[in-house]
Amino acid sequence: MILLKNAVIVTGVSASRGTLGIDGEIITGIWDEAPTIPGAEVIDLEGMLLMAGGIDAHVHFREPGMTWKADIGTESHAAVLGGITSFIDMPNTSPAATSMETIDWKLNRALETSSANYGFHIGATNSNASLIREYIESGMGYKFGGIKVFMGSSTGNMLVDRAEALEDLFRIKGKTILIHSEDESIIKRNLADAKARYGTAVPFEAHPLIRSREACVKSTAKALELAIKHGTRLHILHVSTKEEAEMIREAKRSNPGITAETSANYLWFSDKDYSLMAGKLKCNPAVKSEADREALIEAFKDGTIDTIGSDHAPHLKEEKDRQYLDCPSGLPTIQQSLPAVLTIARRHDIPLTRIASAFSEKAAEIFGIQGRGFLKPGYYADLIAIDPGKEFKVENPAYKCGWSPYEGCRFQGAVEKVWINGSLAVNDGKPVNDYFSSRKEILFRSRSTDSTLT
């Protein structure tokens, strides 16, 4: 038995001083005053925040097929150092995870190498809606989180662009549809215009004009229309514009199963940073204006944005140093995601309860994650202790690619301790080596009804 006492225990509804108990892998109780339990190990967390471990439902760990950039072992290690105790990896690998065979391969690989609890989304194509529906109806839905639909192309080229295929996918019940939302025809037109103007020397400042606000807004409007029409559980990923936030806020009134994510990237950076950062800020959708950033911060504060996903997407530094047309899109950020948002929250008076909700609780609800994401008796003891006043500069990120767009940034709020399934994985900000066998496969529920998020 372990008692974590004198922490400010933060959940999605409250932040108050108390004591939390762990017995083996499980949270056993939460008390205002520390109980006397003979033989218990007592850890004093005076001055610390205690939260549920982060659940990052949007990562690209590049395995299989792109392991020179990253792999499940290296990136999950970085995730844990950043307070992320569970991840759900995206399907645009090589081969793409569009069938149970590839999901099973990734589960077996994570069992061998992951440092965090692990799960995977299945990918949609123009022709596999019936196969995914069969998996759900046959009871295999516990093996994957959501169904990822690329309505705009990105790394992996998994574009779903047939209208009838989208209709079929949005009719699927029991699982959440996740969308990468950009209109491909608009992007192609904008890219052709940029090439005609600049030739091969397209500046990185053109990225938010090529992957434009119009492309995002048009695609998201289409997705919201389909979700309202079919009653779909829809999760809109990496929201990047003010207009999308406004549309999502309104659409939730018609379909409470609509939820949204943004990343720290869109809350921290703006288009003014391209001139200095060049390829190190190129991601899809593009980081946009300061006005968009401020609108997204407000949408996060008021709950329109439900979750924060890192969209961790590593590429080698030499790949990111190329000219625009040859530079891949994607940023390695999972280790910095939580500290960045803690810093933003302090600056903008965002309550800690919003962070607890967005980093763990809402992801657990949206994807039906069993026994994780909440500080409740009977749940797995996935926990993080944060020193809210500790300032630090980002350096030496733990990614296989060896760099982060946040290098040199100063954050306030450091992850000091991490427990995964009751085992200490990080102590004083440094990894503990003997916890490794404690991480587990995430199990997902499939829902029989889709009218409300329960």
N, C-alpha and C positions, 0 to 999 in steps of 0.2 A: 504494500500500500504506500502511495506517495501522496503527500498533501502539498499543494502549491498555494502558499498563503500570501496575503497582503497585496495581491495584484488588483488592478482595476480590470474586472472581468467584463469584456465588451462583446455584446451580441447585437443582432439587428434591431433590438428594441430597448436595450438599456446598457449603461456603463456604470458599474458600481463596484466598490471594494468588496473583496470576498476571498474565499478559499475554494479550490477545486480539488477533488480527490480522484486518483487513478488507481485502479487495481488491475494489474496485468495490462491488457490492451484497451480497457474500457474505462470511461468516465463513470465514477460511482456516485458522485454527489457534488453539489455546489451549496456553500453555506456562507452566510454573512460573517459569522465568527468561526475561527478555526476549531474543529472538534478535537477532542483528546482521544486518540486511537493508539493504544499500546502497540509499539513496534513499528509504527509508520515512519517513513522517511519524510522529513519536513524540509521543503525548499522555500526560502523567503524571497519573494519577488517584489519586494518593496520598490515602488517607483516604476514598475513595469506595467504594460498593458498585456493582458492575456486574451487571446482570440483563438477561434477555430483556425486550423491550418488552411491556407489558401487552396482553392480548387480552381486551377486554370484550365478552362474548357476550350482553349483555343491555342494550340501549340503545333509547331511543325518541327519534329525532331529528326526528320530526313532519313529515317530508316524504315524499310529497305531502300536501297538504290542511290542514295546521295550521301554516303557516310564519310566522304572526304570533307563535307561541310559540318556535320554534326551526327550524333547517334543517340539512342535512347539513354545509354549509360552516362555519357558526358553531360547532356543537357538536363537530365533529371537531377544530377548532382548539383548543377547550378541552380535549378529550381528550388531545391531544398534549402540551399544557402540563402535564398531570397524569401523564405517563408511559405513556399508552395509545397504542400504535402501530397497533393493529388493532381494529376494532369489527365486531360483527354486530348489525344493526338489526332490531327487531321489526316484525311485519307489520300492527299495528293503526293504519294510516295511513288516509287517505281519498283514493282508494279503498284498500281493504285489499289487502295483497299475498298474495292467495290463488291466484294463477295466475302462469304464467311471464311473461305480458305485463307485469304490474305489477313483477315482479322485474327484468325487463330495463329497464324505465323507471328504476327506482331505481339499477341498475348504471350506466346511462348518465349519470344525474344526478350520481352520486358521482364518476365519471370526470372530470366538469367541475369539481366544487367541493370534493371531500373533501381534507382535510389529512392524513388517516391512511389506512392500508390498509383496505379496506372489503368488507363482505359482508352478506348479508341472510338472515334466516329466512323460510320460507314459512308462511302461516297456514292453520290447519285450520278447516273449517266443518262443519256437519251433513251435507254432501253431497259433499265434494271428495276423500275418501280415495282413490277409484279414480283420479282425475286425478293426485294426487301420486305414487301408485304407478307410474303410466304414465311420469311424468317420470323417476323413478329408473330404471326398467327400460329406458328409451330412451336412457340415458346423459347426461341433463341434470342429474343430481344434483350435479355440480361447481359449479353456479350458486347453490346455496343451502345454508345450514348445517344447521339442524334444522327440525322441524315444530312450530310453536307451537300449543298447544291451550289455550284459555281454559276451564277448568272452573269458573271464576267470572268474572262480568262485570267489566270495567274500561273505561278509555278506549278507545273504538272499537267497543264492543258486538259482540264476536266470540264470544259464548258458544256453546260446544258442549255441549248438554244432552240429546241423545238417546242412550240407552244403546247402541243398535245402531251409531250413528256412532262412539262411543268404542271399542267393540270392534273395529270395522274399522280405525280409526286405530292402535290398539295392536298390530294384526297386521302393520303395515308393517315390512319389513326393510330394512336398508341405511342407515337414517338414525335419528337420535336424536329422540325425542319430548320436547318441553319443555312443562311444564305450569305454568299459573297455577292454583294449587290452593286454591280456596275453594268451599264448598257454597252454591249460589245460594239454595236454599229457606230455609236457616238465616238467611242475611243478610237476605232479604226479611222474614222474621218478626221478626228483631231490629229492623230499621229501622221496621217498623210499630209495634212496642212503644215505640220511642223517640219517634216522632211523637205517639203517644197520650199519652205522659208529658209531653213538652216542647213540643208544638206545633211551630212553625217555629223555635224557639230551641234546637235540639238542641246541647248543648255538645260541643266537640271531644274532651273527655275520654271521651265515649261511643263514640268511633270503635273502640277495641279491643273494645268490648262488642257493637257492631253487626257489624263484620267480625271475628267472634269466634274464639277459639281452637277452639271446637267446629266452626266452619265449616271452618277449615284442617285440623284433624285428620281429620274425616270424609272430606273430599275427598282428602287425601293417602293415607289408608288405602285408599280405592277405587282410586286410581292405582297404588299399590304392588301391590295384589291383581291388577289387570289386567296389570301388567308381569311379575309372577311367572308368571301363567297363560300369557302369550303369549311370554315370553322377550324382552320389549321392551327396547331401549335407552331408558331413561327418565332425564331430567334434571329434577329438581324445583326450581323456581325460588323465589327469595326466601323460603327457609324462615324462619319467624318464631316457632316455639314449641319448647319443650323436648320435648313429646311427639312432634312430627314428627321431630326429630333422633334420638330413641330408636327410633322405628319404622324410619327409614331405615337406621340402624346395623344393625338386625336383618335387614331385608329384603335388604341387600347379600350376606348369607350365602347366600341362595337364588338371587339373580340379580346377578352381578358387573357387569352392564351398567346397574345403577341407580346414579346419581350425584346430587349435590345442590349447590345454590348458596345462599349468602346474600349480603346486601349489607352494606356498612359501616354503613348506617342502623340495622340490627338489632343490630349489635355496639357501637354508640356511644350511641344514644338509648334511652330507656325511656318507659313511659306517664307517668312523673312529669314529662316535658317538655311534655305537651300544654297544661298550664295557662299556660305562658309562650309557647309557640311557635304554638299554635292551628293554623290552616290550613297553616302552613309545615312541619308534621310529618305532615300527612294524606297517607297513601299506602296502596296496597293490595298485599298484606295490611297490616294495621295494625301499627305498632310496639307491642310488648306489654310485659310486666313485666320488672323487673330480674332476676328469676329466669330468665326466658326468655333474656335477654341473656347472662347468665353461662353458661347451658347451651349456647348457640350458640357462644360463645367457646371453650368446651371442645371442642365438636364440630368447630370449625375447627382447633383445635390437634391433635386426634387423627386428623384426616383424614376424619371422617364427612362433613363439609362439604368438597366437592372444589374448588369454584371460588368466587371473589368476582366478582359482577357488580354494576355500579353501579345497575342499573334506573333509569338517568338518564331522567327524565320531566319535561321543563320545562312550566311554566305561567307566565303573567304574574303579577307580584306583585299586581296589582289583582284578579286572579281568586282568588288564594290568600287575599286579605283579606276575602273574602265570608263570610257566615254558613255554618255547617256544611253545610246541605242544598244550597247553591249553590256550594260550594267544590270544585273538581276535585281528584282524588287524583293524586299524583305529585310527585317531588322532583328538582331538578337537582343532580347530585352527581358527575359523572364526573371532574372536575378534582381533587376532594378525596378520591376513593375510596382511592387507594393511600397518600397520606400519613396518612389516618385509620387505615388498617389497620396501617401501620408503627408508629404511636403506640400503638395497642391492643396490638400484639405486644410492644412494649417493656414495657408495663405488666404483661403477663400471661405473660411469659417464653415467647413463641411463637417458635420458631426461624425464622430468615430463609429456610431451605429450604422451609418451609410456604408462605411468601408467594410465593416463586418458582414453586412448583408451582401454587398457586391462581390466580395472576394471569396465567399464560401457558401452562405445560406441560399442565395438565389440560384446559384449554379446547381446545388444539390436538389432544389425543388424542380427546376426546369428540366433536368435530365434524369430525375427519378433515382438519384444516387442513394443507395441503401446504407444507413447507419453512419453517415459522414456529413460534415458541413455545419453542424450545430454543436454548441456546448450544452449538452443534455445528458443526464444519467442514462446509461445503456448505449450511448454512441461511442464509436472508436475515439480514443484519445489522440486525435490529430490536433496539435496545439502549437501556437507560437507565442513567445514572450518578446515584446518589443520595448526598447528603451526610447520613449517618445521624444526625449530632449537631446539625444545623441546626434551630433552633426558629423558627417563624413563626406569625403570626396570619392567619387566612383573611380576606381582604378583596378587593373588586373582582373577583369571579369573571368569567370570560370568556364566560359564556353570553349568548345573545341576550336572555333574559328578565332578566338583570342581577342575579340574587340566588341565594343558596344557603342551605340550612338550617344549614350549617357556618360561616356568617359569624360572626366573633368567636371561634371556637374556636382553640385553640393546638395545633399539631402539632409533632412532632419527626421529621424525615426529609423532606428537600426534594429534589424532582427538579431536578437541575442541568443535565444534558445528555441529549438524546434523539437517536438516529440512527434513520432510517427507510430501510430498504434501502440502508444504508451512507452515507446523506447526513445531515449534521448538521441537525436540525430545531429543536433548542432548545439554547441555550448560555447558561450562567449563569442559568438559569431564564427566559430570554427567547426569543421565537421568532426563528428565522433565516428570512429570506424567500425564499432562492433554492433551497430543497430541494423545493419544491412538486411538481415533476413526477416525483419519485421514488416516490410512493405508488402502490400497485397493487391490483387486484382480488384478493381472497382466493379461492383455489381449494380446493374441498372434495372429499374422497373419499367415494364411496358404498361401503359394505362389503357383501360378499356373505354374510358370516356375522355372527351377533350373539351368540355365546356368551361372548366375552371382549372387554375393551377392549385392542386392540392398535394 
